[in-house]
């Protein structure tokens, strides 16, 4: 972590500096004038629109840096530059540099890839070509597209960019002009400038958060109050593996609260819905339970749609024709790995986890030494 933070602090690239990218509202700069609301809204149409727009890429890098996960976008950009190299000698040296910085198991900015992909990439770099990093780059791209990109679009950073680019292109209304029914005076600042799709998303999130807060098993009060507060030893065990975090009641509560704060709690909710489904004994209950899970998390119009690939979605849909206790196993595995490789490391680096560790107390033994009686 110290090495990674050092890398971040030493960067002077203005594309990574959000203060450079988006100036204060009272300032007028050439950069701000060049960015229109239409351009910013187009970033939400596809991940490629964001990445291949100069200022979209800059904003996304800044967002990932704020989450301490910028190694993914930096690796992707390094691969893009690597493909352009013409000299064979430079290919070898650049490939070695990228491998040591991002792919090696001891890399200071290691990206989240599976062991099989890592070994395959290591072998292909034995005789590097411009396509040697294509597979691992595609894995990281997919991870960002399915997890980081949706979070960016829901982030305050993106909303601020939309609001500011819209505000700079609007004229102030005359003083005697009253507010219209569509935009009452009490409307939250900047809300009227958001596209319709963003307003609909806000309504959806409000409903989702309302349903979450009503679920007592996701309440963090048990992790913070009284004797149920986790000990320091328990908090430290969560760092040993993702499985140990999920197997702890307080760990699961803390992790769920963290995902709620990132608007991605559908992943953990789906995981535990699958765990509950697998324990269903009655064959008659399998069909309605399976349909409920599919409609809520997997269907194309699911209100809490999870990030799974097209092939996994199709396999799960086919399994729904004759539901068994294992029909969600593949989709559950995909989500488990997504959380283990992306959400779990971010949780361990989050202020929420650090606060729990700081507030936790070492475990003390209940037994006390008997007092020595007074001697005559």
N, C-alpha and C positions, 0 to 999 in steps of 0.2 A: 504493500500500500504506500509506503514511504517513497519507493521508486516511482510509482505511478503518479503520485501527487507532485513529485519533483518534475516529471515530464510535463504535467499540466501547467505548473507555475512558470516553466521556462518558455512556454509558447508565446510568440509575439504575433502570430498570424492574425490579421484583423478579421478574417472570416470567422474566427473562433471567439471573437470578442463581441458580445451582444450590444455593449454600449457603443461600439463603433458601428455595428450593423444597423441599429435602430436608434437614432439620436432622440433626445428629449423632445417632447411635443412642441415646446416653444421655439426650438431651433429649426431653421430651414436649410437643408443641405442638398447637394446634388444627388446624393445617394437616396435620400428620402423621396425626392421628387421623382426619381426613376422608378420607384416601386408603386404600383397601382393596386387598388382593392381587388380588381379582377385577377391580377397575377397571384395575389395571396390566396384568393378563394380557389384558384385552380390547383394550388398545392394539395387541397383536400380531395381532388378528383382521382389522383393516383400517386403512388409512391415515386414513380419515375418523374412525374411532373415536379415533385419536390426536389429530388436529387439533382436533376439536370437544369435547375434554375439556380443561378449564382447565389442569390440572396436566400433562396429556400434552403440550399445546402448549408449556408452559413448559420441560419437560424436553427436548423436541425442539429448541427454539430454543437452549438451552444446549449441546446436542450439536453443532449446526451451527456455533455460535460457536467451539467448541473446534477445529473443522476449518477455520475462516476461510471458511466458505461460508454464513453466516447471511443473506446478501443475498437468497437465494431465499425463505426463510420470511418475512422482513421485507417483501419485495415482495408476496407472497401476502396477508399480513395487511393491507397498505396497500390492496390491491385490494378486499378484503372491506369495509373502511371506506368506500372510494370509492363502492361500490354503494349505500350507505345515504344518501348525500347527496341532499337534496331541492332545495336552491337551485341554480339554473343558474349564478349567479356563482361560487359555491363550487366547482362542478364544474370550471369552467375553471381556477381557480387551483390546485386540488388535482391535477388531471390534469397540469398543467405541472410541478408539484413532483415528482410520481411519475416523470414522463418524464425529468427532469433528474437525478434521484437514482439511477434503476435501469435506464433503457432507452437513453438517449443513448449514443453510442459513447464519449463522454468522461465518462460517469457515474462518480462515485466508488465506487458500489456496483453496478456493472453486472451484470445477470443474464445467464445463458447462453441466448441465443436466437439463431436464425439471422437472416441479413440480411433475408430476405423478410418474416418476422414483424415485425422492427423497423420496416421501411418501411411496412408495412400499418398498424401501430399508430400511427406518426407521422401518417399521413394521417387516420386515424379521430379522432385527438385535435384535428384542425383544427376540428371541430365536436363537442365531447365530449358523450357521453351516459353513463348509468350502465353501459352494456354495452361501452363503447369498449375496455376492457382485458380483456375476457373471453378472447379468443384467446391473448394472451400469458400471462395468468394460468394458463390450461389447460396451456400448454407447460411452465411452471415447475412446476406441480403434478405433471405427469406425470414430469418429471425427478426431483423429490424422491421420488415414490412408487416409482420403479423403481430408484433408486440410493441416495439418502440414507436413506430409511426402512428398507430391509433392513439397512443398516449400523448404524443406531440400535438395531434389535432385537438385533443381535449384539454391541453394545458393552458394555463393562464398566459404563458408566453405567446402562443399562437393567437389567442383571443386579443391580446394587446396589440399585436401586429395588425390584425384585421381592423381593430378600432382606430388605430392611429393613421393607417393609410386611408381609411374612409374619412376621418376627421380632417385631414389636410386637404382633401378634395372637395369639401363642403363649404358653402358660404354661410355666414351667420344670418339667421332670419331677422327681418325687421323687428324692432322693439315692440311694435304694437301688434305683432302677429301672435295670436294665441296658439296654444297647443292643439293638435288635432286629436280626435278620439283614438286614432291608431297609435299615437305616441304621446300618452299622457305625461304630465309634468313629473309624476312620481316614478316614471320608468327608470330602471337602473341605468347609470351612465354607460353609454356605448351599446346598450342592448338593441336599440333600434337599428344600429348599423350592421348587426350580424345578419348573415344570409339566413333564409328560411330554414335550410337544413340544420343550421346550428341551433336555431330556436327549438326545432323539433327534438334535437338531441338533448337539449337542456331539460325539456319536459320529461324525456325518457329517463335521464339520470335522476331527476327528482323522484320519479316513481320507484326507480331501483333502490335508491338510498332509503326511501321510506320503508320498503319491504325488508331491507337489511336490518335496519334499526329495530324492527319488530321481532327479530329472531333472537331469543335469549341466549342460545348457544353460541352466538357470535359476540356476546357482550364482554367487554374487556374488564368489567368491574371486578371479576373474580381474579384477574391477574394483578390488580393494583391495591386491593384493599385487604387488610387483616392478614390472617394466617395463610391465605391462598396466594399471597404474593410470591413470585418465583425467587428462589435463592440464587446467589451468585454462581454456584456450581451448576445449577440447572441452566441458567442463561448461557454459560460457557459451553455446556454440552451441545447446545443448539448449533454451535459452529462446527461440530465434528462431522455432521452429515445432515442432509435435508430430511432423511427419514427420522432422525432423532428430534428434529424440530417438530415434525407433524405428529409424532407419538406423544409429545408433551401437550397437555391440555392448555397450559398458559402459552406455550410456544405457538400452538395452532391459533389461539386467540390473537396473539400479537402479530403473527404473520397475516392473518385475515384482515386485521385492522389496517395493516400496512398496504395490502392490496386494495382495500376500500379507498384509502387516501389517494391511490393511483388510478382509481376507476377501472380496475382490472380484477375485481374480486370474483368475476364469473369463473375464472380458472379453478380457484380453490373450491367454490361452490359446486362446480361440476364434478370435481374429483371426489368429494365426499358424497355427492348424490350417487355416483357410481359405486362407492363402497357400500352405501345403504342398499342399493339395488341388488348387488351381488349376494347380500345376505337374505334376500327374499326367499321364503320357503314355499309359499303357495303358488303353484303354476297359474292360477287364475289371476293373481295380482301382478304377474310379470308384464303382461300386455299393457295394462293401463299405466303402470309405472314407467315402462320403457317409452311409451308414447309421450308421457309428460316430460321426461328428461330430453327426449329428442326435440319436442316443440319449444322447450325453454332454452336449450343450449346449442342445438346442432342445425335445425331447420334454417332455410334461407331467410325466413322472417323472424327468427328467434329473437326475443327481446334481450337475451343475455348471451348472444352468439360467441362461442369460443373460437380461438384461432387454430384451425386444423387445415391440413392440405386437402385438395379436392379428392384425391384417391381415398384418404381415410374417411372423408365424409360419405363417399359413395359406398364404401364397404360397410360402414355403419348403417346406412340407409337400407342396404340389402339385408343386413342382419335383422332389421325391424320386421321383415316379412314373417319370420318365425322366431320371436324373441326368446333368448336363453339367458342364463345368468352371466354369460361371457360376451354378450353382443356389444358391449361398450368397452371391452378390454383394450382394443387398439387405440381408440380415441382417448381413453383415460391415460394410457401410457404416453401418448404424444403430449398431453397437457402436463403430466407429471414431469417429463423431461424438459419442457419449456420452462416450468417454474423452477426446477432444480438448476438449470443452466443460466437463467436470466433473472427471475424474480428473487430467488433465494440469495444470490450474491449481493444484489442491491439491498435486500432487507438487512443483511449483516453489516452493510456500510451505512445504513440509514441512521438519522438522529433518534428515531424511535427505539431501535435496538440499543444504541449507545446509552440512551437515557435509562432503559431498563437495567442495563448492566451497572450503571452508576448508582442507581437507587437500590439495587439488590444488596442483601447482606449475606455474608458467609454463613454456611450451615453450622449450627451449634448443636452439640450433643445434649440430649435431654437429661442424661444422667449427671449428677453432681457428686463431687467427693463428699463423704460424710464428715461432719465437723468433729474435731477432736474434743473430747470432754476435758473439763478442767481437772487438773490433778490436785490432790489434797496437799 
